[in-house]
């Protein structure tokens, strides 16, 4: 069932491109299959979802999402000090290296090595896009009711 505009509980088919404010492309569906999203299901960034509201099939928009409405600001408490001995002996550690850990429930938790000082390894568990202004380009293809 087709509806006129995007609202809560809309099923939306669209193409999107996500860029950082310096123009760096993070992700895009324009060269592949369109994305299918459900508004209000909790899986979308609040700022992205808010900008989609009231768009309709055929709309092509560009908008900016502030960090507070995207992945948030980096939290200094998400940078953890670990011991070098917590890592495999043969693992070459360097700043910028992404390492995968398991959280208490066994789910994957990626962290980026921020700094190494002697036996101390500082790992940043903030989302890599935390603190970044996000630029979205969207082309809405279809809007329908998710029910």
Backbone as CSV, one residue per row, in Angstrom:
resi,resn,N_x,N_y,N_z,CA_x,CA_y,CA_z,C_x,C_y,C_z
1,UNK,0.849,-1.181,0.000,0.000,0.000,0.000,0.893,1.243,0.000
2,UNK,0.726,2.107,-0.952,1.538,3.317,-1.060,0.926,4.440,-0.232
3,UNK,1.786,5.243,0.374,1.341,6.410,1.129,2.045,7.629,0.569
4,UNK,1.535,8.800,0.911,2.075,10.021,0.330,3.435,10.432,0.901
5,UNK,3.519,10.527,2.219,4.742,11.054,2.825,5.278,10.113,3.904
6,UNK,6.564,10.242,4.190,7.199,9.431,5.222,6.740,9.906,6.592
7,UNK,6.332,8.951,7.412,5.925,9.209,8.789,6.305,8.012,9.639
8,UNK,5.927,8.042,10.907,6.212,6.915,11.787,5.573,5.656,11.226
9,UNK,6.320,4.560,11.256,5.865,3.264,10.765,5.815,3.168,9.244
10,UNK,6.503,4.074,8.554,6.610,3.968,7.093,7.728,3.005,6.726
11,UNK,7.487,2.239,5.680,8.537,1.419,5.057,9.058,2.272,3.907
12,UNK,10.368,2.540,3.912,10.946,3.459,2.936,12.038,2.747,2.140
13,UNK,11.971,2.862,0.839,13.035,2.386,-0.037,13.724,3.627,-0.577
14,UNK,15.046,3.694,-0.377,15.770,4.886,-0.802,17.226,4.576,-1.079
15,UNK,17.840,5.488,-1.798,19.282,5.493,-1.952,19.806,6.555,-1.007
16,UNK,20.983,6.306,-0.431,21.591,7.318,0.422,23.098,7.318,0.233
17,UNK,23.678,8.462,0.511,25.128,8.589,0.607,25.406,9.296,1.924
18,UNK,26.378,8.800,2.665,26.796,9.385,3.931,28.227,9.873,3.767
19,UNK,28.422,11.168,4.031,29.756,11.768,3.935,30.060,12.509,5.228
20,UNK,31.353,12.685,5.492,31.793,13.520,6.592,31.856,14.957,6.095
21,UNK,31.982,15.910,7.012,31.965,17.318,6.598,33.155,17.707,5.728
22,UNK,34.197,16.854,5.676,35.324,17.130,4.784,35.108,16.515,3.398
23,UNK,33.918,15.919,3.181,33.587,15.331,1.888,33.918,13.859,1.762
24,UNK,34.594,13.279,2.749,34.954,11.863,2.704,33.701,10.989,2.694
25,UNK,33.582,10.110,1.698,32.441,9.204,1.580,32.601,8.055,2.572
26,UNK,31.580,7.853,3.417,31.586,6.765,4.393,30.841,5.558,3.836
27,UNK,29.680,5.801,3.207,28.858,4.715,2.677,27.903,5.293,1.644
28,UNK,27.516,4.473,0.684,26.552,4.902,-0.334,25.867,3.687,-0.938
29,UNK,24.577,3.859,-1.253,23.845,2.799,-1.951,23.544,3.202,-3.394
30,UNK,24.008,4.387,-3.833,23.670,4.866,-5.164,24.195,3.954,-6.277
31,UNK,25.254,3.198,-6.019,25.827,2.309,-7.037,25.427,0.847,-6.822
32,UNK,24.501,0.618,-5.900,24.052,-0.750,-5.627,22.557,-0.733,-5.301
33,UNK,22.053,-1.837,-4.746,20.627,-1.918,-4.423,20.246,-0.870,-3.381
34,UNK,19.047,-0.344,-3.523,18.531,0.648,-2.581,18.335,0.019,-1.204
35,UNK,18.346,0.864,-0.182,18.124,0.415,1.191,16.630,0.427,1.490
36,UNK,16.194,-0.517,2.322,14.808,-0.551,2.801,14.844,-0.337,4.300
37,UNK,14.141,0.692,4.765,14.163,1.098,6.168,12.744,1.210,6.710
38,UNK,12.608,0.993,8.017,11.329,1.198,8.678,11.486,2.347,9.670
39,UNK,10.696,3.386,9.481,10.749,4.557,10.358,10.141,4.192,11.710
40,UNK,10.839,4.547,12.790,10.317,4.314,14.125,10.657,2.967,14.723
41,UNK,11.482,2.147,14.036,11.807,0.832,14.598,13.026,0.856,15.514
42,UNK,13.640,2.041,15.675,14.779,2.178,16.571,16.118,1.847,15.949
43,UNK,16.144,1.513,14.662,17.397,1.136,14.007,18.099,2.290,13.295
44,UNK,17.438,3.447,13.207,18.012,4.581,12.471,18.491,5.655,13.441
45,UNK,19.482,6.413,13.018,19.921,7.558,13.804,18.757,8.528,13.942
46,UNK,18.525,9.069,15.138,17.389,9.988,15.330,17.416,11.178,14.370
47,UNK,18.584,11.760,14.147,18.682,12.918,13.253,18.403,12.564,11.806
48,UNK,18.821,11.377,11.374,18.558,10.916,10.012,17.064,10.694,9.835
49,UNK,16.460,10.000,10.793,15.027,9.710,10.740,14.207,11.004,10.714
50,UNK,14.578,11.965,11.560,13.847,13.239,11.621,13.887,13.965,10.279
51,UNK,15.026,13.902,9.593,15.149,14.585,8.293,14.344,13.899,7.186
52,UNK,14.066,12.613,7.365,13.274,11.888,6.360,11.781,12.185,6.464
53,UNK,11.345,12.576,7.663,9.916,12.812,7.875,9.377,13.816,6.864
54,UNK,8.234,13.515,6.317,7.495,14.350,5.364,8.055,14.325,3.945
55,UNK,9.151,13.584,3.702,9.598,13.419,2.315,8.672,12.422,1.637
56,UNK,8.680,12.422,0.322,7.834,11.495,-0.434,8.623,10.898,-1.586
57,UNK,8.065,9.860,-2.200,8.726,9.213,-3.339,9.056,10.259,-4.387
58,UNK,10.295,10.183,-4.893,10.756,11.129,-5.899,11.593,12.262,-5.326
59,UNK,11.496,12.499,-4.006,12.289,13.564,-3.383,13.767,13.192,-3.371
60,UNK,14.606,14.199,-3.616,16.065,14.039,-3.583,16.582,15.191,-2.730
61,UNK,17.068,14.874,-1.528,17.452,15.902,-0.554,18.859,15.654,-0.020
62,UNK,19.466,16.731,0.438,20.735,16.664,1.155,20.529,17.367,2.487
63,UNK,21.019,16.758,3.574,20.870,17.374,4.889,22.036,17.009,5.787
64,UNK,22.209,17.794,6.837,23.296,17.625,7.798,22.721,17.161,9.131
65,UNK,23.404,16.212,9.754,23.004,15.720,11.071,24.150,16.022,12.039
66,UNK,23.827,16.787,13.084,24.817,17.140,14.111,25.188,15.896,14.916
67,UNK,26.389,15.887,15.512,26.801,14.715,16.298,25.789,14.298,17.364
68,UNK,25.149,15.277,18.012,24.187,14.963,19.073,22.989,14.167,18.555
69,UNK,22.684,14.289,17.276,21.565,13.556,16.672,22.038,12.409,15.798
70,UNK,23.359,12.185,15.815,23.949,11.088,15.050,24.498,10.042,16.006
71,UNK,25.824,9.936,16.041,26.469,8.941,16.896,26.919,9.526,18.227
72,UNK,26.498,10.766,18.515,26.818,11.390,19.789,28.243,11.924,19.831
73,UNK,28.585,12.485,20.965,29.942,12.981,21.193,30.776,11.844,21.779
74,UNK,32.077,11.852,21.500,32.929,10.827,22.124,32.876,10.942,23.648
75,UNK,32.837,9.807,24.315,32.817,9.759,25.774,34.210,9.350,26.248
76,UNK,34.890,10.221,27.012,36.234,9.880,27.487,36.278,8.587,28.299
77,UNK,35.158,8.216,28.913,35.107,6.974,29.690,35.133,5.732,28.802
78,UNK,34.929,5.934,27.500,34.990,4.814,26.562,36.405,4.537,26.073
79,UNK,37.381,5.281,26.579,38.789,4.996,26.291,39.324,4.237,27.497
80,UNK,39.692,2.985,27.267,40.103,2.097,28.357,41.605,1.813,28.310
81,UNK,42.228,1.787,29.493,43.640,1.420,29.613,43.700,-0.089,29.800
82,UNK,44.465,-0.734,28.938,44.636,-2.179,29.023,46.129,-2.475,29.105
83,UNK,46.466,-3.683,29.499,47.862,-4.103,29.558,48.248,-4.737,28.226
84,UNK,49.496,-4.565,27.848,49.998,-5.187,26.615,49.784,-6.699,26.678
85,UNK,49.871,-7.267,27.891,49.710,-8.712,28.062,48.268,-9.177,27.817
86,UNK,47.300,-8.216,27.702,45.916,-8.576,27.367,45.758,-8.941,25.894
87,UNK,46.792,-8.673,25.106,46.757,-8.925,23.666,47.684,-10.097,23.338
88,UNK,47.425,-10.749,22.217,48.280,-11.859,21.782,49.723,-11.363,21.642
89,UNK,50.647,-12.190,22.069,52.067,-11.831,22.042,52.522,-11.450,20.640
90,UNK,52.018,-12.157,19.626,52.464,-11.903,18.252,51.630,-10.837,17.531
91,UNK,50.723,-10.168,18.247,49.887,-9.147,17.615,50.655,-7.815,17.569
92,UNK,50.930,-7.317,16.353,51.614,-6.025,16.257,50.618,-4.895,16.555
93,UNK,50.848,-4.167,17.635,49.932,-3.104,18.041,50.460,-1.755,17.571
94,UNK,49.542,-0.923,17.055,49.918,0.433,16.662,48.678,1.316,16.710
95,UNK,48.873,2.613,16.966,47.728,3.530,16.987,46.960,3.473,15.663
96,UNK,45.623,3.460,15.784,44.761,3.395,14.606,44.290,1.987,14.273
97,UNK,44.946,0.976,14.847,44.562,-0.411,14.583,43.233,-0.720,15.251
98,UNK,42.295,-1.294,14.492,41.019,-1.712,15.073,41.159,-3.150,15.556
99,UNK,40.733,-3.376,16.796,40.820,-4.690,17.411,39.414,-5.077,17.862
100,UNK,39.072,-6.338,17.690,37.753,-6.819,18.084,37.844,-7.514,19.435
101,UNK,36.942,-7.138,20.329,36.853,-7.732,21.658,35.464,-8.334,21.795
102,UNK,35.253,-9.125,22.850,33.926,-9.647,23.164,33.453,-8.961,24.435
103,UNK,32.193,-8.497,24.418,31.648,-7.883,25.633,31.167,-8.992,26.580
104,UNK,30.562,-8.615,27.699,30.136,-9.581,28.711,29.147,-10.607,28.175
105,UNK,28.370,-10.241,27.149,27.395,-11.157,26.565,27.979,-11.941,25.390
106,UNK,29.255,-11.694,25.076,29.896,-12.408,23.971,29.731,-11.725,22.626
107,UNK,29.084,-10.553,22.590,28.907,-9.831,21.334,30.207,-9.119,20.966
108,UNK,30.413,-8.933,19.669,31.618,-8.265,19.190,31.606,-6.795,19.586
109,UNK,32.740,-6.322,20.089,32.901,-4.937,20.506,34.202,-4.416,19.900
110,UNK,34.106,-3.620,18.822,35.334,-3.114,18.208,35.910,-1.947,18.993
111,UNK,37.230,-1.890,19.040,37.937,-0.789,19.673,39.124,-0.398,18.808
112,UNK,39.503,0.861,18.880,40.632,1.359,18.098,41.752,1.736,19.059
113,UNK,42.941,1.225,18.781,44.083,1.569,19.626,44.405,3.039,19.419
114,UNK,44.356,3.771,20.518,44.560,5.215,20.473,46.013,5.573,20.770
115,UNK,46.604,4.877,21.750,47.943,5.235,22.190,48.575,4.040,22.892
116,UNK,49.906,3.949,22.806,50.652,2.911,23.516,51.753,3.615,24.301
117,UNK,51.769,3.358,25.606,52.806,3.925,26.486,53.387,2.795,27.314
118,UNK,54.543,2.300,26.921,55.155,1.180,27.639,54.253,-0.034,27.594
119,UNK,53.839,-0.524,28.776,52.962,-1.699,28.867,51.478,-1.315,28.821
120,UNK,51.185,-0.001,28.740,49.794,0.457,28.717,49.338,0.668,27.267
121,UNK,48.179,0.085,26.950,47.567,0.246,25.633,46.207,0.897,25.850
122,UNK,46.003,2.067,25.264,44.738,2.791,25.410,43.864,2.480,24.205
123,UNK,42.667,1.930,24.480,41.750,1.497,23.424,40.490,2.347,23.495
124,UNK,40.117,2.917,22.356,38.942,3.784,22.252,37.760,2.953,21.752
125,UNK,36.729,2.838,22.604,35.534,2.066,22.250,34.383,2.966,21.782
126,UNK,34.636,4.262,21.574,33.614,5.146,21.008,33.346,4.737,19.560
127,UNK,32.135,5.004,19.078,31.838,4.753,17.670,32.777,5.613,16.831
128,UNK,33.327,5.081,15.734,34.258,5.864,14.910,33.665,7.176,14.377
129,UNK,32.347,7.268,14.285,31.712,8.491,13.783,31.215,9.399,14.911
130,UNK,31.500,9.033,16.163,31.120,9.892,17.295,31.828,11.234,17.160
131,UNK,31.088,12.310,17.401,31.655,13.653,17.327,31.717,14.225,15.927
132,UNK,31.265,13.478,14.945,31.340,13.924,13.544,29.997,14.473,13.076
133,UNK,30.060,15.559,12.319,28.880,16.063,11.625,28.717,15.202,10.375
134,UNK,27.513,14.712,10.146,27.247,13.789,9.037,26.443,14.481,7.949
135,UNK,26.854,14.277,6.709,26.139,14.830,5.562,25.473,13.674,4.816
136,UNK,24.152,13.750,4.701,23.399,12.707,4.012,22.798,13.258,2.727
137,UNK,22.854,12.451,1.688,22.105,12.705,0.463,21.151,11.524,0.327
138,UNK,19.867,11.803,0.140,18.892,10.725,-0.008,18.046,10.940,-1.252
139,UNK,17.695,9.844,-1.884,16.743,9.844,-2.998,15.682,8.812,-2.646
140,UNK,14.469,9.300,-2.348,13.387,8.428,-1.919,12.762,7.767,-3.148
141,UNK,12.694,6.452,-3.107,12.145,5.688,-4.237,10.702,5.303,-3.989
142,UNK,10.435,4.775,-2.772,9.079,4.310,-2.476,8.779,4.488,-0.998
143,UNK,7.538,4.823,-0.676,7.082,4.955,0.698,5.779,4.157,0.830
144,UNK,5.755,3.264,1.831,4.527,2.503,2.088,4.386,2.306,3.590
145,UNK,3.240,1.784,4.006,2.995,1.528,5.413,3.676,0.218,5.787
146,UNK,4.412,0.178,6.896,5.161,-1.007,7.297,4.254,-2.150,7.747
147,UNK,3.013,-1.849,8.071,2.095,-2.915,8.534,1.710,-3.783,7.400
